[in-house]
Amino acid sequence: MVMHLGTLRGSLRSGHVGIDPISNEVEEAIDQGRITQMRILAEPTEPVAVCRMLVKMGLEVVAMDSPDDARSPKFDSARVFARRPAKGMEWWFFINTNHTGLFAKFRNGISIEDWVNGVSLSVHQFDEFEAFRLQLLDMIIFTPLDVRVLLPNMQEFSEPDYRLFHVKN
């Protein structure tokens, strides 16, 4: 369930933030311990730039495997979007995060082995298109490498574990 609890406020105490509850009910639930945690979802401030970077990274992965394939017509729309998207051009990416695993790594430290095994860039072939997949520890970022790929139906994938970003230049 997605719920707005109030406004976060900075604190002069290191490692602490405060909240101005949106209602008396929220304040009571916090005071009584019925609300014991909050997830703060990061939003990219420049989602078009992030998406263009992801598409560019995907093209680079293709080019590492086959420079000729990366220059083929099937990637024309991806090259246009990554280099200089036309006004109104749309694309999308989504982020899947295992918050528990990711925050455990942040809390307990990240070993060299975690980094080596937990970070990868790959391109996957589907029936009609190819897509870029970036894994950063317990976070997976995915974007198609063709503008014709429709937005996924996210009804089966709930926030905050799955986040879809539909961008328009």
PyMOL commands that set and color helices and strands:
alter all, ss='L'
color gray80, all
select helices_A, chain A and resi 24-31+47-65+67-70+73-83+99-108+112-118+154-156
alter helices_A, ss='H'
color red, helices_A
select strands_A, chain A and resi 6-9+18-21+90-97+119-125+130-136+139-144+162-168
alter strands_A, ss='S'
color yellow, strands_A
deselect
rebuild
show_as cartoon
